[in-house]
């Protein structure tokens, strides 16, 4: 097949993403279609590993729409990956089987380590990074940290903290108070503590991130005139103060912030502030690649062997 059409699906804890591309005989990619749907599976997950009925309905509706997009675009190869919330689902719940039926393709549920590897693969696929680097990806249910050099991973971890889970846990009443933020930041520091020394001692030089939380924060800072969206601790504190001034989540109105990021911003910001403080990060720049690009790289590699 000289010009295969490929679909990659990232089933994240906050949003589902579909990317369909056409690959020509020279390996060049043309984007045919992309779709993103906010599902917030992590918000519908209970302690027994079951999803709320509303969350199941939203997720299955989205997967059915993805299946229609895939059929309409005459896709030849599909790679669908489930991350944190899929890892936490009870095998007795039956949702995974239903999800695969609605999508019409198998869903590969990956470990936190594999998620970190794909995030790293996606990051380096978009940009050659010469210096030792730290990659940060804050998802809805987990946060992945990777240190690499010369396209090789030196250390990686997947921490059980995400923008959706932290929003639920530390801002359940939607009140944006100093106490809520202090508790959330301290909670993130507890998760970071086991890997703090290892990651600091590896002496990385550049910090990059490409998750939804990081893109949203960079967009807000760019809109406010902060050095083209470069993220610093001073910039995070600026945003922190804006959220305090908002008083409640429903009252958040910040230039550059998309509507679908409003109800997870406080949780994601708390995690990123804790990472800056604990790992002594001076600045963070946007990475153009993330897990979706990593999934795509893997699939293309398999098809071109």
C-alpha positions in Angstrom: 0.0 0.0 0.0 1.8 3.1 -1.3 -0.2 5.8 0.5 -1.8 4.3 3.7 -4.3 6.3 5.7 -3.6 6.1 9.4 -5.7 6.9 12.5 -4.3 7.3 16.0 -6.6 7.7 19.0 -5.5 8.9 22.4 -8.1 8.1 25.0 -7.0 10.3 27.8 -8.5 10.9 31.3 -9.7 14.4 30.3 -10.2 14.3 26.5 -10.3 11.8 23.6 -8.3 12.8 20.5 -8.5 11.4 17.0 -5.9 12.1 14.3 -6.2 10.8 10.7 -3.3 11.3 8.3 -2.2 10.1 4.9 1.3 8.9 4.5 2.8 9.2 1.0 5.5 7.0 -0.5 8.2 9.3 0.7 7.0 9.2 4.3 5.5 12.7 4.2 2.3 13.2 6.3 -0.8 15.0 5.4 -3.4 15.6 8.1 -6.9 14.6 6.7 -8.9 15.0 9.9 -8.7 15.7 13.6 -11.2 15.7 16.4 -11.0 16.4 20.1 -13.8 15.7 22.6 -13.8 16.5 26.3 -15.0 13.4 28.1 -13.4 13.7 31.6 -13.4 10.0 32.3 -11.4 10.5 35.4 -14.2 12.6 36.9 -16.7 9.7 36.4 -14.4 7.0 38.0 -15.3 5.7 41.4 -13.1 3.9 43.9 -14.3 0.5 42.7 -13.1 1.2 39.2 -16.5 1.8 37.6 -17.6 4.8 35.5 -20.7 6.8 36.1 -23.5 6.2 33.6 -23.2 9.8 32.3 -19.5 9.4 31.7 -20.0 6.0 30.0 -22.6 7.6 27.7 -20.4 10.5 26.8 -17.4 8.3 26.1 -19.3 5.8 24.0 -21.0 8.5 22.0 -17.6 10.0 21.3 -16.1 6.6 20.2 -19.1 6.0 17.9 -18.4 9.3 16.3 -14.7 8.5 15.9 -15.7 5.2 14.2 -17.8 7.1 11.7 -14.9 9.5 11.0 -12.6 6.6 10.5 -15.0 4.9 8.1 -15.6 8.1 6.2 -11.9 8.7 5.7 -11.3 5.2 4.5 -8.7 4.5 7.1 -6.4 1.5 6.6 -4.7 1.3 10.0 -5.9 2.3 13.5 -4.0 2.5 16.8 -6.1 3.3 19.8 -4.5 3.8 23.2 -6.1 4.1 26.7 -4.1 5.7 29.5 -4.6 6.4 33.2 -8.4 6.0 33.6 -8.5 2.9 31.4 -5.7 1.4 33.6 -7.9 2.0 36.6 -11.1 0.5 35.2 -12.3 -2.7 36.8 -12.1 -5.7 34.3 -15.6 -6.7 35.6 -17.1 -3.4 34.7 -17.7 -4.3 31.1 -17.0 -0.7 29.8 -13.8 -1.6 27.9 -15.6 -4.3 25.9 -18.4 -1.8 25.1 -15.9 0.9 24.2 -14.1 -1.5 21.7 -17.5 -2.4 20.1 -18.5 1.2 19.6 -15.1 2.2 18.2 -14.9 -1.0 16.1 -11.2 -1.4 16.9 -9.2 -2.8 19.8 -8.0 -0.5 22.5 -4.5 -1.0 23.9 -4.4 -0.1 27.6 -0.8 1.0 28.3 1.1 1.2 31.6 2.4 4.5 33.1 5.9 3.6 32.0 4.7 3.0 28.4 2.8 6.2 28.5 5.9 8.1 29.5 7.9 6.4 26.7 5.3 7.4 24.0 5.2 11.0 25.4 9.0 11.1 25.0 8.9 9.6 21.5 6.3 12.2 20.6 8.4 15.1 22.0 11.6 14.2 20.2 9.8 13.4 17.0 8.9 17.1 16.6 12.2 18.7 17.5 15.9 17.7 17.8 16.9 18.4 21.4 20.7 18.5 21.9 20.9 19.3 25.6 19.8 17.0 28.4 16.1 17.7 28.9 13.1 17.2 31.2 9.7 16.5 29.6 6.5 17.1 31.6 3.1 15.9 30.6 0.2 16.7 33.0 -2.8 14.6 32.1 -6.3 14.3 33.6 -5.3 11.4 35.9 -1.5 11.1 35.9 1.6 13.2 35.3 4.6 11.8 33.4 8.1 13.0 33.8 11.0 12.0 31.5 14.6 13.0 31.4 16.4 12.3 28.1 19.6 13.1 26.2 20.5 12.3 22.6 17.1 10.8 21.9 17.6 8.3 24.8 15.5 8.2 28.0 17.6 8.4 31.1 14.8 8.3 33.7 11.0 8.3 33.6 8.1 8.1 36.0 4.3 8.2 36.0 2.8 9.9 39.1 -0.8 9.5 40.2 -1.8 13.1 40.1 -3.7 14.8 37.3 -5.6 18.0 36.5 -9.0 16.3 36.8 -8.3 14.2 39.9 -6.7 17.2 41.7 -9.6 19.5 40.8 -12.0 16.9 42.3 -10.0 16.3 45.4 -8.9 19.8 46.3 -11.5 22.1 44.8 -14.7 20.0 45.2 -16.8 23.1 46.2 -15.3 25.2 43.3 -13.9 27.7 45.8 -10.6 29.1 44.7 -9.0 29.8 48.1 -5.4 30.0 49.3 -6.0 27.1 51.6 -7.3 24.9 48.7 -4.3 25.8 46.6 -1.9 25.2 49.5 -3.4 21.8 50.1 -3.3 20.9 46.4 0.4 22.0 46.0 1.3 20.1 49.2 -0.5 17.1 47.9 1.5 17.2 44.6 4.7 17.6 46.5 4.0 14.3 48.3 3.7 12.5 45.0 6.9 14.2 43.7 9.0 13.4 46.8 10.0 9.8 45.9 11.6 10.9 42.6 12.7 14.4 43.5 16.4 13.7 44.2 16.8 11.3 41.3 15.5 13.8 38.8 17.3 16.8 40.2 20.6 14.9 40.3 20.4 14.2 36.6 21.2 17.8 35.9 18.9 18.4 32.9 19.3 21.8 31.1 16.0 22.3 29.2 12.4 21.7 30.4 9.6 21.1 27.8 5.9 20.2 28.1 3.1 19.6 25.7 0.0 18.5 27.6 -3.3 20.3 27.6 -2.6 21.9 31.0 0.7 23.3 29.9 -0.6 24.5 26.6 -3.5 26.3 28.4 -1.2 28.0 30.9 1.2 29.0 28.1 -1.6 30.5 26.1 -2.8 32.6 29.1 0.6 33.9 29.8 1.2 34.7 26.1 -2.1 36.6 26.0 -0.9 38.5 29.1 2.4 39.5 27.5 4.7 37.0 29.2 7.6 36.4 26.8 5.7 34.5 24.1 4.1 32.0 26.5 7.3 31.0 28.3 6.3 29.5 31.6 8.1 30.6 34.7 7.3 30.4 38.4 6.6 34.1 38.4 4.1 33.5 35.5 2.5 30.7 37.4 2.1 32.9 40.5 0.5 35.6 38.3 -2.0 33.1 37.1 -2.5 31.8 40.6 -3.5 35.4 41.7 -5.9 35.7 38.8 -7.6 32.5 40.0 -7.8 33.7 43.5 -9.4 36.9 42.2 -12.0 34.8 40.4 -13.1 33.4 43.8 -15.0 30.4 42.2 -14.3 28.1 39.2 -17.5 29.1 37.5 -16.4 32.8 37.7 -13.1 32.2 35.9 -12.8 34.5 32.8 -9.2 34.8 31.7 -8.0 36.0 28.3 -6.4 33.2 26.3 -8.1 30.4 28.2 -10.4 28.0 26.3 -13.7 27.2 27.9 -13.0 23.5 28.1 -10.0 24.1 30.4 -11.7 26.2 33.0 -12.9 23.5 35.3 -9.5 21.7 35.4 -7.1 24.7 35.5 -6.7 25.1 39.3 -5.8 21.4 39.6 -3.3 21.5 36.8 -1.8 24.8 37.9 -1.3 23.4 41.4 0.6 20.4 40.1 2.8 22.5 37.8 3.6 24.9 40.6 4.7 22.0 42.8 6.9 20.6 40.0 8.6 24.0 39.6 9.2 24.4 43.3 10.4 20.8 44.0 12.5 20.3 40.9 13.9 23.8 40.8 12.6 24.5 37.3 13.5 28.0 36.0 11.4 28.0 32.8 9.3 25.6 30.7 8.9 25.8 27.0 6.1 24.3 24.9 6.9 21.0 23.2 5.1 20.5 19.8 4.9 16.8 20.3 3.1 14.7 23.0 1.6 11.2 23.3 -0.4 11.4 20.1 2.7 12.0 18.0 4.4 9.1 19.9 1.5 6.8 19.0 1.8 7.9 15.4 5.5 7.4 15.3 5.1 3.8 16.6 2.4 3.0 14.0 4.4 4.4 11.1 7.5 2.5 12.2 5.5 -0.8 12.2 4.1 -0.1 8.8 7.4 0.8 7.2 9.5 -2.1 8.5 
